[in-house]
Amino acid sequence: MTFPLAVLVSGGGSNLQSILDKIDSGALPAEVRLVLSNKADAHGLERARGKGIPAVALPHTGFPSRLAFDQEMVRIIREHGVDEDRGAVALAGFMRMLTPEFLRAFPRRVVNIHPALLPSFPGTHGARDAADYGVRLAGCTVHFVDEIMDHGPVIIQAAVPALPALSGEGGEALAARILRLEHCVYPQALCWLAQGRLRIQGRHVLVEGAAPASLGAPDSPHIVSPGLEPGFFPAQDSA
Ligand code: GRF
């Protein structure tokens, strides 16, 4: 049976698209059973509908409490085949904190992508905050979700050189470069999860059989740890 995924989005859904593309290419042995958004106009919902995937708009504003909203999300997600024993919930630009009740419904099965090298620059503007700070290495992180924002055990990180603002590259351009890597590392992390290759020990995640790191081409330098596997490299790289 393929690994069922529920993907939660609030916006454009480019990470959702990368997941769908890697499923189509055969690299990611999973099936998106549901795309759910707290924003009715999220483009991610359109992407799902275009592929015949159930797309549910569930505006959080219609609920009396955070708990009531999360309980309804849990109900809908279970209805689509993801539960405490099966599949995973992938947050892909979902701009809401989840309650402990939600996380208890899918133990060790909720993952998130963040556009910064955690624990630096958590929060809603990770890439921009890193650029404003003047870091020389920026990147992204896929992690299990716990009750603290952008905090759970790290599965994979990718780092890119950040050009100083003086060179003309602002936060948006840096975020775009990071986003291109997000589209590789998130499907890769979900693949490991689907293959049952992730072991969590406290804050540490062991990825069974993974290479320590992979490097990007000279004209798009980056380092990814653990290493990307065939099928997940950025288009311009060779492997
Ligand atoms: C990404 O930068 C992701 O890291 C962050 O939100 C953004 C979502 O972008 N959590 P998209 O909707 O997947 O295009």
Boltz pocket constraint, residues with backbone or C-beta under 6 A from the ligand:
constraints:
  - pocket:
      binder: B
      contacts: [[A, 9], [A, 10], [A, 11], [A, 12], [A, 13], [A, 14], [A, 15], [A, 16], [A, 91], [A, 92], [A, 93], [A, 94], [A, 113], [A, 114], [A, 115], [A, 179], [A, 182]]
      max_distance: 6.0
